[in-house]
């Protein structure tokens, strides 16, 4: 069962690095432990955002493919 | 933590876009990132050019970027400065030569520096020349 997100960022229609930069801003603003998800219609962002999350040390809850976009769900861990 | 410096000497949109994306993302991952804008790379930040989106492009890809909903380097760099450790410096030599003032450029630069100051800043950095 997927936990409910505290914040959803709809970055569909934007391209790299738009969705990633939106996510980073949200992570910076939210408190530790919060779950943030970003929606991207850009496949390269869907592949690259998890790489950023890993490198930045946050938790990737998952990448979920919807009809024509991806939901990338992240927990801020620090 | 690594230190990354980019010498941005090209005014071609494609190259500036690539440089700004690499610099911005690196600056959000605990790296200290410095961009030194010089030559045509500095001119790309002129207010009149930015307002008209009148950048030089290498070809169709750059033109396509201007038509598509691609985040442009100015916005990407501004976002990175808010959330990451990114500093931008304008080249003093070019500004002296062209008798330009910093307020003729978009409000994104941390300072105007010369080559000696820049070299001092990047002694312990990886330097990429674009």
N, CA and C atoms of all chains as a GROMACS GRO file, in nm:
protein
  624
    1UNK      N    1   0.085  -0.120   0.000
    1UNK     CA    2   0.000   0.000   0.000
    1UNK      C    3   0.088   0.125   0.000
    2UNK      N    4   0.060   0.209  -0.094
    2UNK     CA    5   0.143   0.328  -0.108
    2UNK      C    6   0.096   0.438  -0.009
    3UNK      N    7   0.193   0.495   0.062
    3UNK     CA    8   0.159   0.603   0.156
    3UNK      C    9   0.112   0.727   0.079
    4UNK      N   10   0.031   0.807   0.146
    4UNK     CA   11  -0.021   0.927   0.080
    4UNK      C   12   0.084   1.038   0.080
    5UNK      N   13   0.092   1.109  -0.030
    5UNK     CA   14   0.194   1.215  -0.039
    5UNK      C   15   0.148   1.341   0.033
    6UNK      N   16   0.245   1.410   0.091
    6UNK     CA   17   0.216   1.537   0.157
    6UNK      C   18   0.208   1.651   0.056
    7UNK      N   19   0.275   1.633  -0.055
    7UNK     CA   20   0.278   1.740  -0.155
    7UNK      C   21   0.293   1.679  -0.294
    8UNK      N   22   0.216   1.730  -0.387
    8UNK     CA   23   0.222   1.682  -0.526
    8UNK      C   24   0.262   1.799  -0.615
    9UNK      N   25   0.362   1.775  -0.697
    9UNK     CA   26   0.405   1.879  -0.791
    9UNK      C   27   0.374   1.830  -0.932
   10UNK      N   28   0.292   1.905  -1.000
   10UNK     CA   29   0.257   1.867  -1.138
   10UNK      C   30   0.350   1.940  -1.234
   11UNK      N   31   0.453   1.868  -1.280
   11UNK     CA   32   0.550   1.928  -1.372
   11UNK      C   33   0.533   1.870  -1.512
   12UNK      N   34   0.413   1.818  -1.540
   12UNK     CA   35   0.389   1.763  -1.674
   12UNK      C   36   0.399   1.874  -1.778
   13UNK      N   37   0.456   1.840  -1.892
   13UNK     CA   38   0.470   1.940  -1.998
   13UNK      C   39   0.604   2.010  -1.993
   14UNK      N   40   0.678   1.996  -1.884
   14UNK     CA   41   0.809   2.058  -1.875
   14UNK      C   42   0.916   1.953  -1.909
   15UNK      N   43   1.034   2.002  -1.940
   15UNK     CA   44   1.144   1.912  -1.974
   15UNK      C   45   1.257   1.929  -1.875
   16UNK      N   46   1.351   1.835  -1.882
   16UNK     CA   47   1.471   1.836  -1.799
   16UNK      C   48   1.537   1.974  -1.806
   17UNK      N   49   1.577   2.037  -1.696
   17UNK     CA   50   1.570   1.987  -1.558
   17UNK      C   51   1.450   2.043  -1.481
   18UNK      N   52   1.345   2.084  -1.552
   18UNK     CA   53   1.229   2.147  -1.487
   18UNK      C   54   1.171   2.064  -1.373
   19UNK      N   55   1.128   1.939  -1.401
   19UNK     CA   56   1.066   1.860  -1.293
   19UNK      C   57   1.162   1.837  -1.176
   20UNK      N   58   1.289   1.813  -1.205
   20UNK     CA   59   1.387   1.791  -1.098
   20UNK      C   60   1.404   1.916  -1.012
   21UNK      N   61   1.416   2.032  -1.077
   21UNK     CA   62   1.437   2.154  -1.000
   21UNK      C   63   1.315   2.186  -0.913
   22UNK      N   64   1.196   2.156  -0.965
   22UNK     CA   65   1.074   2.176  -0.886
   22UNK      C   66   1.074   2.086  -0.762
   23UNK      N   67   1.117   1.962  -0.784
   23UNK     CA   68   1.122   1.867  -0.672
   23UNK      C   69   1.224   1.914  -0.567
   24UNK      N   70   1.339   1.957  -0.612
   24UNK     CA   71   1.444   2.000  -0.519
   24UNK      C   72   1.394   2.116  -0.433
   25UNK      N   73   1.325   2.209  -0.498
   25UNK     CA   74   1.272   2.324  -0.425
   25UNK      C   75   1.174   2.277  -0.316
   26UNK      N   76   1.089   2.183  -0.355
   26UNK     CA   77   0.989   2.133  -0.259
   26UNK      C   78   1.057   2.059  -0.144
   27UNK      N   79   1.158   1.980  -0.174
   27UNK     CA   80   1.230   1.906  -0.069
   27UNK      C   81   1.292   2.005   0.028
   28UNK      N   82   1.346   2.110  -0.025
   28UNK     CA   83   1.410   2.211   0.059
   28UNK      C   84   1.307   2.277   0.153
   29UNK      N   85   1.187   2.297   0.100
   29UNK     CA   86   1.084   2.367   0.179
   29UNK      C   87   1.016   2.278   0.283
   30UNK      N   88   1.002   2.149   0.250
   30UNK     CA   89   0.927   2.060   0.340
   30UNK      C   90   1.014   2.012   0.456
   31UNK      N   91   0.944   1.960   0.558
   31UNK     CA   92   1.017   1.907   0.674
   31UNK      C   93   1.062   1.763   0.647
   32UNK      N   94   1.161   1.720   0.722
   32UNK     CA   95   1.211   1.582   0.713
   32UNK      C   96   1.096   1.484   0.741
   33UNK      N   97   1.092   1.378   0.662
   33UNK     CA   98   0.987   1.277   0.680
   33UNK      C   99   0.870   1.293   0.586
   34UNK      N  100   0.858   1.411   0.527
   34UNK     CA  101   0.744   1.436   0.436
   34UNK      C  102   0.763   1.361   0.304
   35UNK      N  103   0.650   1.324   0.246
   35UNK     CA  104   0.652   1.254   0.117
   35UNK      C  105   0.609   1.351   0.007
   36UNK      N  106   0.691   1.359  -0.092
   36UNK     CA  107   0.667   1.453  -0.202
   36UNK      C  108   0.665   1.373  -0.332
   37UNK      N  109   0.567   1.401  -0.416
   37UNK     CA  110   0.570   1.335  -0.545
   37UNK      C  111   0.566   1.437  -0.657
   38UNK      N  112   0.641   1.405  -0.762
   38UNK     CA  113   0.646   1.495  -0.877
   38UNK      C  114   0.594   1.418  -0.998
   39UNK      N  115   0.512   1.485  -1.076
   39UNK     CA  116   0.459   1.425  -1.197
   39UNK      C  117   0.537   1.480  -1.316
   40UNK      N  118   0.582   1.389  -1.401
   40UNK     CA  119   0.659   1.431  -1.518
   40UNK      C  120   0.615   1.354  -1.641
   41UNK      N  121   0.595   1.426  -1.749
   41UNK     CA  122   0.564   1.360  -1.875
   41UNK      C  123   0.691   1.336  -1.955
   42UNK      N  124   0.801   1.377  -1.898
   42UNK     CA  125   0.931   1.368  -1.964
   42UNK      C  126   1.001   1.242  -1.914
   43UNK      N  127   1.023   1.146  -2.003
   43UNK     CA  128   1.078   1.016  -1.960
   43UNK      C  129   1.219   1.029  -1.904
   44UNK      N  130   1.297   1.120  -1.961
   44UNK     CA  131   1.435   1.131  -1.912
   44UNK      C  132   1.436   1.183  -1.768
   45UNK      N  133   1.340   1.270  -1.735
   45UNK     CA  134   1.330   1.315  -1.596
   45UNK      C  135   1.290   1.198  -1.505
   46UNK      N  136   1.199   1.114  -1.554
   46UNK     CA  137   1.154   1.000  -1.473
   46UNK      C  138   1.270   0.906  -1.444
   47UNK      N  139   1.364   0.898  -1.536
   47UNK     CA  140   1.481   0.812  -1.514
   47UNK      C  141   1.588   0.881  -1.431
   48UNK      N  142   1.600   1.012  -1.448
   48UNK     CA  143   1.711   1.082  -1.384
   48UNK      C  144   1.680   1.128  -1.242
   49UNK      N  145   1.556   1.160  -1.214
   49UNK     CA  146   1.521   1.207  -1.079
   49UNK      C  147   1.560   1.103  -0.972
   50UNK      N  148   1.531   0.972  -0.996
   50UNK     CA  149   1.575   0.873  -0.895
   50UNK      C  150   1.727   0.875  -0.872
   51UNK      N  151   1.803   0.904  -0.976
   51UNK     CA  152   1.949   0.913  -0.959
   51UNK      C  153   1.984   1.029  -0.866
   52UNK      N  154   1.915   1.140  -0.885
   52UNK     CA  155   1.940   1.255  -0.797
   52UNK      C  156   1.904   1.220  -0.653
   53UNK      N  157   1.788   1.155  -0.637
   53UNK     CA  158   1.739   1.122  -0.503
   53UNK      C  159   1.840   1.033  -0.430
   54UNK      N  160   1.895   0.936  -0.503
   54UNK     CA  161   1.994   0.844  -0.445
   54UNK      C  162   2.119   0.923  -0.403
   55UNK      N  163   2.165   1.007  -0.492
   55UNK     CA  164   2.288   1.082  -0.466
   55UNK      C  165   2.269   1.182  -0.351
   56UNK      N  166   2.149   1.239  -0.345
   56UNK     CA  167   2.122   1.338  -0.241
   56UNK      C  168   2.091   1.272  -0.106
   57UNK      N  169   2.069   1.139  -0.107
   57UNK     CA  170   2.049   1.066   0.017
   57UNK      C  171   1.906   1.064   0.069
   58UNK      N  172   1.809   1.091  -0.018
   58UNK     CA  173   1.669   1.079   0.024
   58UNK      C  174   1.618   0.939  -0.016
   59UNK      N  175   1.494   0.910   0.022
   59UNK     CA  176   1.440   0.776  -0.005
   59UNK      C  177   1.346   0.781  -0.125
   60UNK      N  178   1.375   0.696  -0.222
   60UNK     CA  179   1.285   0.684  -0.338
   60UNK      C  180   1.179   0.581  -0.303
   61UNK      N  181   1.056   0.627  -0.291
   61UNK     CA  182   0.948   0.533  -0.260
   61UNK      C  183   0.908   0.457  -0.386
   62UNK      N  184   0.911   0.525  -0.498
   62UNK     CA  185   0.885   0.453  -0.623
   62UNK      C  186   0.863   0.545  -0.741
   63UNK      N  187   0.871   0.483  -0.858
   63UNK     CA  188   0.839   0.554  -0.983
   63UNK      C  189   0.721   0.479  -1.042
   64UNK      N  190   0.610   0.547  -1.056
   64UNK     CA  191   0.487   0.482  -1.100
   64UNK      C  192   0.443   0.537  -1.234
   65UNK      N  193   0.429   0.445  -1.332
   65UNK     CA  194   0.390   0.487  -1.467
   65UNK      C  195   0.239   0.501  -1.471
   66UNK      N  196   0.192   0.619  -1.509
   66UNK     CA  197   0.049   0.640  -1.532
   66UNK      C  198   0.027   0.639  -1.684
   67UNK      N  199  -0.090   0.679  -1.728
   67UNK     CA  200  -0.119   0.669  -1.872
   67UNK      C  201  -0.013   0.738  -1.958
   68UNK      N  202   0.009   0.866  -1.935
   68UNK     CA  203   0.106   0.936  -2.020
   68UNK      C  204   0.202   1.021  -1.939
   69UNK      N  205   0.225   0.979  -1.817
   69UNK     CA  206   0.324   1.048  -1.734
   69UNK      C  207   0.372   0.954  -1.624
   70UNK      N  208   0.472   0.998  -1.552
   70UNK     CA  209   0.527   0.919  -1.440
   70UNK      C  210   0.506   0.995  -1.311
   71UNK      N  211   0.484   0.920  -1.204
   71UNK     CA  212   0.481   0.979  -1.070
   71UNK      C  213   0.606   0.930  -0.997
   72UNK      N  214   0.688   1.023  -0.953
   72UNK     CA  215   0.810   0.986  -0.881
   72UNK      C  216   0.788   1.028  -0.737
   73UNK      N  217   0.791   0.931  -0.647
   73UNK     CA  218   0.752   0.958  -0.508
   73UNK      C  219   0.876   0.945  -0.418
   74UNK      N  220   0.898   1.049  -0.338
   74UNK     CA  221   1.021   1.060  -0.261
   74UNK      C  222   0.990   1.098  -0.117
   75UNK      N  223   1.064   1.036  -0.023
   75UNK     CA  224   1.054   1.080   0.117
   75UNK      C  225   1.180   1.158   0.153
   76UNK      N  226   1.159   1.277   0.207
   76UNK     CA  227   1.273   1.358   0.252
   76UNK      C  228   1.327   1.295   0.380
   77UNK      N  229   1.452   1.256   0.380
   77UNK     CA  230   1.506   1.183   0.496
   77UNK      C  231   1.605   1.263   0.578
   78UNK      N  232   1.637   1.382   0.534
   78UNK     CA  233   1.732   1.462   0.614
   78UNK      C  234   1.716   1.609   0.585
   79UNK      N  235   3.290   1.694  -0.047
   79UNK     CA  236   3.224   1.789  -0.138
   79UNK      C  237   3.321   1.834  -0.247
   80UNK      N  238   3.274   1.828  -0.368
   80UNK     CA  239   3.360   1.868  -0.479
   80UNK      C  240   3.330   2.011  -0.520
   81UNK      N  241   3.428   2.070  -0.583
   81UNK     CA  242   3.411   2.205  -0.634
   81UNK      C  243   3.421   2.198  -0.787
   82UNK      N  244   3.323   2.257  -0.850
   82UNK     CA  245   3.317   2.252  -0.997
   82UNK      C  246   3.312   2.395  -1.050
   83UNK      N  247   3.395   2.421  -1.150
   83UNK     CA  248   3.393   2.555  -1.210
   83UNK      C  249   3.369   2.541  -1.360
   84UNK      N  250   3.283   2.625  -1.412
   84UNK     CA  251   3.256   2.624  -1.555
   84UNK      C  252   3.293   2.761  -1.612
   85UNK      N  253   3.382   2.759  -1.711
   85UNK     CA  254   3.411   2.881  -1.784
   85UNK      C  255   3.315   2.882  -1.903
   86UNK      N  256   3.223   2.975  -1.900
   86UNK     CA  257   3.123   2.981  -2.006
   86UNK      C  258   3.163   3.091  -2.104
   87UNK      N  259   3.223   3.048  -2.215
   87UNK     CA  260   3.272   3.145  -2.314
   87UNK      C  261   3.189   3.146  -2.441
   88UNK      N  262   3.102   3.046  -2.455
   88UNK     CA  263   3.021   3.036  -2.576
   88UNK      C  264   2.887   3.107  -2.557
   89UNK      N  265   2.841   3.172  -2.661
   89UNK     CA  266   2.710   3.237  -2.656
   89UNK      C  267   2.602   3.153  -2.722
   90UNK      N  268   2.637   3.033  -2.765
   90UNK     CA  269   2.537   2.947  -2.831
   90UNK      C  270   2.442   2.887  -2.728
   91UNK      N  271   2.315   2.902  -2.757
   91UNK     CA  272   2.213   2.858  -2.662
   91UNK      C  273   2.229   2.711  -2.622
   92UNK      N  274   2.258   2.625  -2.719
   92UNK     CA  275   2.268   2.482  -2.688
   92UNK      C  276   2.375   2.458  -2.581
   93UNK      N  277   2.488   2.523  -2.597
   93UNK     CA  278   2.598   2.502  -2.502
   93UNK      C  279   2.566   2.563  -2.366
   94UNK      N  280   2.502   2.680  -2.368
   94UNK     CA  281   2.469   2.744  -2.240
   94UNK      C  282   2.365   2.661  -2.165
   95UNK      N  283   2.270   2.606  -2.241
   95UNK     CA  284   2.168   2.522  -2.178
   95UNK      C  285   2.234   2.402  -2.110
   96UNK      N  286   2.324   2.335  -2.183
   96UNK     CA  287   2.390   2.216  -2.127
   96UNK      C  288   2.470   2.255  -2.003
   97UNK      N  289   2.545   2.364  -2.013
   97UNK     CA  290   2.627   2.407  -1.900
   97UNK      C  291   2.540   2.440  -1.779
   98UNK      N  292   2.429   2.508  -1.804
   98UNK     CA  293   2.345   2.552  -1.691
   98UNK      C  294   2.278   2.434  -1.622
   99UNK      N  295   2.242   2.333  -1.698
   99UNK     CA  296   2.177   2.216  -1.638
   99UNK      C  297   2.278   2.140  -1.552
  100UNK      N  298   2.397   2.117  -1.606
  100UNK     CA  299   2.500   2.044  -1.530
  100UNK      C  300   2.536   2.122  -1.404
  101UNK      N  301   2.558   2.251  -1.420
  101UNK     CA  302   2.597   2.334  -1.305
  101UNK      C  303   2.488   2.336  -1.199
  102UNK      N  304   2.364   2.351  -1.243
  102UNK     CA  305   2.253   2.364  -1.148
  102UNK      C  306   2.232   2.237  -1.069
  103UNK      N  307   2.228   2.124  -1.139
  103UNK     CA  308   2.203   1.999  -1.068
  103UNK      C  309   2.320   1.969  -0.975
  104UNK      N  310   2.442   1.991  -1.020
  104UNK     CA  311   2.559   1.967  -0.934
  104UNK      C  312   2.552   2.053  -0.809
  105UNK      N  313   2.503   2.174  -0.822
  105UNK     CA  314   2.499   2.266  -0.706
  105UNK      C  315   2.398   2.223  -0.601
  106UNK      N  316   2.306   2.134  -0.639
  106UNK     CA  317   2.205   2.088  -0.542
  106UNK      C  318   2.250   1.959  -0.474
  107UNK      N  319   2.366   1.907  -0.512
  107UNK     CA  320   2.412   1.779  -0.455
  107UNK      C  321   2.533   1.799  -0.365
  108UNK      N  322   2.542   1.915  -0.304
  108UNK     CA  323   2.650   1.938  -0.209
  108UNK      C  324   2.779   1.986  -0.271
  109UNK      N  325   2.778   2.010  -0.400
  109UNK     CA  326   2.898   2.064  -0.464
  109UNK      C  327   2.893   2.216  -0.465
  110UNK      N  328   3.011   2.277  -0.455
  110UNK     CA  329   3.020   2.421  -0.474
  110UNK      C  330   3.045   2.443  -0.623
  111UNK      N  331   2.960   2.521  -0.686
  111UNK     CA  332   2.971   2.540  -0.831
  111UNK      C  333   2.988   2.688  -0.863
  112UNK      N  334   3.084   2.713  -0.950
  112UNK     CA  335   3.114   2.850  -0.992
  112UNK      C  336   3.101   2.858  -1.143
  113UNK      N  337   3.031   2.959  -1.193
  113UNK     CA  338   3.027   2.984  -1.337
  113UNK      C  339   3.092   3.119  -1.364
  114UNK      N  340   3.188   3.118  -1.452
  114UNK     CA  341   3.255   3.242  -1.493
  114UNK      C  342   3.211   3.270  -1.637
  115UNK      N  343   3.128   3.372  -1.653
  115UNK     CA  344   3.075   3.403  -1.787
  115UNK      C  345   3.165   3.507  -1.853
  116UNK      N  346   3.218   3.470  -1.967
  116UNK     CA  347   3.308   3.561  -2.038
  116UNK      C  348   3.278   3.555  -2.188
  117UNK      N  349   3.340   3.642  -2.263
  117UNK     CA  350   3.322   3.648  -2.409
  117UNK      C  351   3.173   3.642  -2.445
  118UNK      N  352   3.138   3.566  -2.547
  118UNK     CA  353   2.998   3.559  -2.588
  118UNK      C  354   2.908   3.497  -2.480
  119UNK      N  355   2.971   3.418  -2.394
  119UNK     CA  356   2.896   3.358  -2.283
  119UNK      C  357   2.840   3.464  -2.189
  120UNK      N  358   2.913   3.573  -2.173
  120UNK     CA  359   2.863   3.684  -2.091
  120UNK      C  360   2.753   3.760  -2.165
  121UNK      N  361   2.772   3.778  -2.295
  121UNK     CA  362   2.673   3.854  -2.372
  121UNK      C  363   2.535   3.789  -2.371
  122UNK      N  364   2.532   3.658  -2.353
  122UNK     CA  365   2.403   3.586  -2.348
  122UNK      C  366   2.318   3.631  -2.230
  123UNK      N  367   2.380   3.699  -2.134
  123UNK     CA  368   2.307   3.745  -2.014
  123UNK      C  369   2.265   3.892  -2.026
  124UNK      N  370   2.294   3.954  -2.141
  124UNK     CA  371   2.251   4.094  -2.158
  124UNK      C  372   2.100   4.104  -2.150
  125UNK      N  373   2.051   4.206  -2.079
  125UNK     CA  374   1.907   4.219  -2.057
  125UNK      C  375   1.829   4.220  -2.188
  126UNK      N  376   1.878   4.298  -2.287
  126UNK     CA  377   1.802   4.309  -2.412
  126UNK      C  378   1.796   4.175  -2.486
  127UNK      N  379   1.905   4.100  -2.479
  127UNK     CA  380   1.907   3.970  -2.547
  127UNK      C  381   1.814   3.871  -2.477
  128UNK      N  382   1.817   3.873  -2.344
  128UNK     CA  383   1.732   3.781  -2.268
  128UNK      C  384   1.584   3.814  -2.292
  129UNK      N  385   1.551   3.944  -2.290
  129UNK     CA  386   1.411   3.983  -2.310
  129UNK      C  387   1.357   3.938  -2.445
  130UNK      N  388   1.442   3.950  -2.548
  130UNK     CA  389   1.397   3.912  -2.684
  130UNK      C  390   1.425   3.766  -2.716
  131UNK      N  391   1.485   3.695  -2.620
  131UNK     CA  392   1.528   3.557  -2.645
  131UNK      C  393   1.610   3.549  -2.774
  132UNK      N  394   1.700   3.645  -2.789
  132UNK     CA  395   1.774   3.660  -2.916
  132UNK      C  396   1.911   3.593  -2.911
  133UNK      N  397   1.917   3.476  -2.848
  133UNK     CA  398   2.045   3.407  -2.839
  133UNK      C  399   2.084   3.348  -2.973
  134UNK      N  400   2.215   3.336  -2.992
  134UNK     CA  401   2.265   3.263  -3.108
  134UNK      C  402   2.236   3.116  -3.085
  135UNK      N  403   2.206   3.046  -3.191
  135UNK     CA  404   2.189   2.901  -3.178
  135UNK      C  405   2.284   2.834  -3.277
  136UNK      N  406   2.328   2.714  -3.243
  136UNK     CA  407   2.418   2.641  -3.333
  136UNK      C  408   2.338   2.586  -3.451
  137UNK      N  409   2.209   2.561  -3.429
  137UNK     CA  410   2.128   2.504  -3.538
  137UNK      C  411   1.984   2.486  -3.496
  138UNK      N  412   1.920   2.387  -3.558
  138UNK     CA  413   1.776   2.367  -3.538
  138UNK      C  414   1.742   2.327  -3.394
  139UNK      N  415   1.834   2.256  -3.329
  139UNK     CA  416   1.805   2.213  -3.193
  139UNK      C  417   1.781   2.334  -3.101
  140UNK      N  418   1.867   2.432  -3.114
  140UNK     CA  419   1.853   2.552  -3.032
  140UNK      C  420   1.724   2.626  -3.063
  141UNK      N  421   1.691   2.633  -3.191
  141UNK     CA  422   1.565   2.700  -3.229
  141UNK      C  423   1.447   2.624  -3.171
  142UNK      N  424   1.457   2.491  -3.176
  142UNK     CA  425   1.350   2.406  -3.120
  142UNK      C  426   1.334   2.429  -2.970
  143UNK      N  427   1.448   2.449  -2.902
  143UNK     CA  428   1.443   2.472  -2.756
  143UNK      C  429   1.366   2.598  -2.725
  144UNK      N  430   1.383   2.699  -2.811
  144UNK     CA  431   1.313   2.826  -2.787
  144UNK      C  432   1.163   2.811  -2.812
  145UNK      N  433   1.127   2.717  -2.899
  145UNK     CA  434   0.984   2.698  -2.928
  145UNK      C  435   0.917   2.604  -2.829
  146UNK      N  436   0.993   2.503  -2.783
  146UNK     CA  437   0.936   2.404  -2.691
  146UNK      C  438   0.928   2.464  -2.551
  147UNK      N  439   0.861   2.392  -2.463
  147UNK     CA  440   0.847   2.439  -2.325
  147UNK      C  441   0.968   2.393  -2.242
  148UNK      N  442   1.086   2.432  -2.286
  148UNK     CA  443   1.209   2.393  -2.218
  148UNK      C  444   1.246   2.502  -2.118
  149UNK      N  445   1.282   2.462  -1.995
  149UNK     CA  446   1.326   2.566  -1.901
  149UNK      C  447   1.455   2.630  -1.954
  150UNK      N  448   1.456   2.760  -1.967
  150UNK     CA  449   1.574   2.827  -2.022
  150UNK      C  450   1.678   2.851  -1.913
  151UNK      N  451   1.803   2.864  -1.956
  151UNK     CA  452   1.915   2.865  -1.861
  151UNK      C  453   1.903   2.971  -1.753
  152UNK      N  454   1.847   3.086  -1.787
  152UNK     CA  455   1.834   3.193  -1.686
  152UNK      C  456   1.749   3.143  -1.569
  153UNK      N  457   1.636   3.080  -1.603
  153UNK     CA  458   1.546   3.033  -1.498
  153UNK      C  459   1.607   2.919  -1.420
  154UNK      N  460   1.672   2.827  -1.492
  154UNK     CA  461   1.735   2.713  -1.425
  154UNK      C  462   1.842   2.762  -1.327
  155UNK      N  463   1.923   2.856  -1.370
  155UNK     CA  464   2.030   2.907  -1.283
  155UNK      C  465   1.973   2.982  -1.163
  156UNK      N  466   1.866   3.058  -1.186
  156UNK     CA  467   1.805   3.130  -1.074
  156UNK      C  468   1.750   3.032  -0.970
  157UNK      N  469   1.685   2.926  -1.019
  157UNK     CA  470   1.632   2.824  -0.927
  157UNK      C  471   1.746   2.759  -0.849
  158UNK      N  472   1.854   2.730  -0.921
  158UNK     CA  473   1.969   2.664  -0.857
  158UNK      C  474   2.030   2.753  -0.750
  159UNK      N  475   2.032   2.882  -0.775
  159UNK     CA  476   2.089   2.973  -0.676
  159UNK      C  477   2.004   2.975  -0.548
  160UNK      N  478   1.873   2.948  -0.564
  160UNK     CA  479   1.786   2.946  -0.447
  160UNK      C  480   1.807   2.822  -0.361
  161UNK      N  481   1.830   2.710  -0.428
  161UNK     CA  482   1.833   2.583  -0.354
  161UNK      C  483   1.971   2.519  -0.348
  162UNK      N  484   2.066   2.567  -0.423
  162UNK     CA  485   2.197   2.504  -0.426
  162UNK      C  486   2.308   2.603  -0.397
  163UNK      N  487   2.430   2.553  -0.408
  163UNK     CA  488   2.546   2.637  -0.382
  163UNK      C  489   2.610   2.676  -0.515
  164UNK      N  490   2.550   2.773  -0.579
  164UNK     CA  491   2.594   2.815  -0.712
  164UNK      C  492   2.625   2.964  -0.712
  165UNK      N  493   2.740   2.999  -0.767
  165UNK     CA  494   2.776   3.141  -0.779
  165UNK      C  495   2.810   3.172  -0.924
  166UNK      N  496   2.766   3.289  -0.969
  166UNK     CA  497   2.796   3.332  -1.105
  166UNK      C  498   2.880   3.458  -1.102
  167UNK      N  499   2.981   3.461  -1.186
  167UNK     CA  500   3.068   3.578  -1.194
  167UNK      C  501   3.075   3.626  -1.338
  168UNK      N  502   3.070   3.757  -1.353
  168UNK     CA  503   3.082   3.818  -1.485
  168UNK      C  504   3.227   3.862  -1.506
  169UNK      N  505   3.273   3.848  -1.627
  169UNK     CA  506   3.412   3.880  -1.660
  169UNK      C  507   3.431   4.031  -1.670
  170UNK      N  508   3.518   4.084  -1.586
  170UNK     CA  509   3.542   4.228  -1.582
  170UNK      C  510   3.609   4.280  -1.708
  171UNK      N  511   3.697   4.199  -1.764
  171UNK     CA  512   3.771   4.243  -1.882
  171UNK      C  513   3.677   4.278  -1.999
  172UNK      N  514   3.580   4.191  -2.022
  172UNK     CA  515   3.487   4.215  -2.133
  172UNK      C  516   3.402   4.340  -2.106
  173UNK      N  517   3.363   4.354  -1.980
  173UNK     CA  518   3.279   4.470  -1.947
  173UNK      C  519   3.357   4.601  -1.962
  174UNK      N  520   3.484   4.600  -1.923
  174UNK     CA  521   3.569   4.720  -1.942
  174UNK      C  522   3.584   4.750  -2.090
  175UNK      N  523   3.613   4.645  -2.166
  175UNK     CA  524   3.638   4.662  -2.308
  175UNK      C  525   3.516   4.723  -2.380
  176UNK      N  526   3.399   4.676  -2.342
  176UNK     CA  527   3.276   4.721  -2.408
  176UNK      C  528   3.210   4.836  -2.332
  177UNK      N  529   3.277   4.883  -2.226
  177UNK     CA  530   3.225   4.991  -2.142
  177UNK      C  531   3.081   4.961  -2.097
  178UNK      N  532   3.062   4.840  -2.047
  178UNK     CA  533   2.930   4.800  -2.000
  178UNK      C  534   2.928   4.796  -1.847
  179UNK      N  535   2.807   4.816  -1.793
  179UNK     CA  536   2.789   4.810  -1.648
  179UNK      C  537   2.711   4.684  -1.615
  180UNK      N  538   2.726   4.639  -1.490
  180UNK     CA  539   2.661   4.514  -1.449
  180UNK      C  540   2.508   4.524  -1.460
  181UNK      N  541   2.453   4.647  -1.449
  181UNK     CA  542   2.306   4.656  -1.458
  181UNK      C  543   2.254   4.642  -1.602
  182UNK      N  544   2.344   4.628  -1.698
  182UNK     CA  545   2.298   4.597  -1.834
  182UNK      C  546   2.277   4.446  -1.852
  183UNK      N  547   2.310   4.370  -1.748
  183UNK     CA  548   2.292   4.225  -1.753
  183UNK      C  549   2.180   4.186  -1.658
  184UNK      N  550   2.122   4.068  -1.680
  184UNK     CA  551   2.016   4.024  -1.590
  184UNK      C  552   2.074   4.008  -1.449
  185UNK      N  553   1.988   4.025  -1.352
  185UNK     CA  554   2.030   4.028  -1.212
  185UNK      C  555   2.053   3.885  -1.161
  186UNK      N  556   2.168   3.832  -1.194
  186UNK     CA  557   2.197   3.693  -1.157
  186UNK      C  558   2.341   3.678  -1.107
  187UNK      N  559   2.423   3.780  -1.132
  187UNK     CA  560   2.565   3.767  -1.099
  187UNK      C  561   2.593   3.804  -0.953
  188UNK      N  562   2.688   3.729  -0.895
  188UNK     CA  563   2.730   3.757  -0.758
  188UNK      C  564   2.834   3.868  -0.753
  189UNK      N  565   2.913   3.877  -0.861
  189UNK     CA  566   3.018   3.979  -0.862
  189UNK      C  567   3.077   3.987  -1.003
  190UNK      N  568   3.156   4.092  -1.021
  190UNK     CA  569   3.234   4.107  -1.145
  190UNK      C  570   3.379   4.080  -1.106
  191UNK      N  571   3.443   3.986  -1.174
  191UNK     CA  572   3.581   3.953  -1.136
  191UNK      C  573   3.670   3.946  -1.259
  192UNK      N  574   3.799   3.957  -1.236
  192UNK     CA  575   3.897   3.940  -1.342
  192UNK      C  576   3.952   3.799  -1.340
  193UNK      N  577   4.042   3.771  -1.432
  193UNK     CA  578   4.091   3.634  -1.448
  193UNK      C  579   4.172   3.590  -1.327
  194UNK      N  580   4.245   3.681  -1.264
  194UNK     CA  581   4.327   3.640  -1.149
  194UNK      C  582   4.239   3.597  -1.032
  195UNK      N  583   4.134   3.674  -1.008
  195UNK     CA  584   4.042   3.639  -0.900
  195UNK      C  585   3.976   3.505  -0.930
  196UNK      N  586   3.936   3.487  -1.056
  196UNK     CA  587   3.873   3.361  -1.093
  196UNK      C  588   3.968   3.244  -1.072
  197UNK      N  589   4.092   3.258  -1.116
  197UNK     CA  590   4.189   3.150  -1.100
  197UNK      C  591   4.212   3.118  -0.952
  198UNK      N  592   4.210   3.222  -0.869
  198UNK     CA  593   4.223   3.199  -0.725
  198UNK      C  594   4.108   3.116  -0.670
  199UNK      N  595   3.987   3.145  -0.720
  199UNK     CA  596   3.868   3.072  -0.673
  199UNK      C  597   3.868   2.926  -0.714
  200UNK      N  598   3.932   2.894  -0.824
  200UNK     CA  599   3.916   2.759  -0.880
  200UNK      C  600   4.041   2.673  -0.864
  201UNK      N  601   4.133   2.719  -0.780
  201UNK     CA  602   4.256   2.641  -0.760
  201UNK      C  603   4.230   2.495  -0.726
  202UNK      N  604   4.127   2.472  -0.643
  202UNK     CA  605   4.099   2.335  -0.600
  202UNK      C  606   3.973   2.279  -0.668
  203UNK      N  607   3.939   2.332  -0.785
  203UNK     CA  608   3.815   2.289  -0.851
  203UNK      C  609   3.844   2.213  -0.980
  204UNK      N  610   3.746   2.132  -1.018
  204UNK     CA  611   3.748   2.077  -1.154
  204UNK      C  612   3.698   2.188  -1.245
  205UNK      N  613   3.766   2.212  -1.354
  205UNK     CA  614   3.726   2.321  -1.442
  205UNK      C  615   3.680   2.265  -1.577
  206UNK      N  616   3.565   2.311  -1.618
  206UNK     CA  617   3.512   2.273  -1.749
  206UNK      C  618   3.505   2.399  -1.833
  207UNK      N  619   3.553   2.391  -1.955
  207UNK     CA  620   3.551   2.507  -2.044
  207UNK      C  621   3.448   2.484  -2.154
  208UNK      N  622   3.353   2.578  -2.164
  208UNK     CA  623   3.246   2.562  -2.264
  208UNK      C  624   3.241   2.685  -2.352
   0.00000   0.00000   0.00000
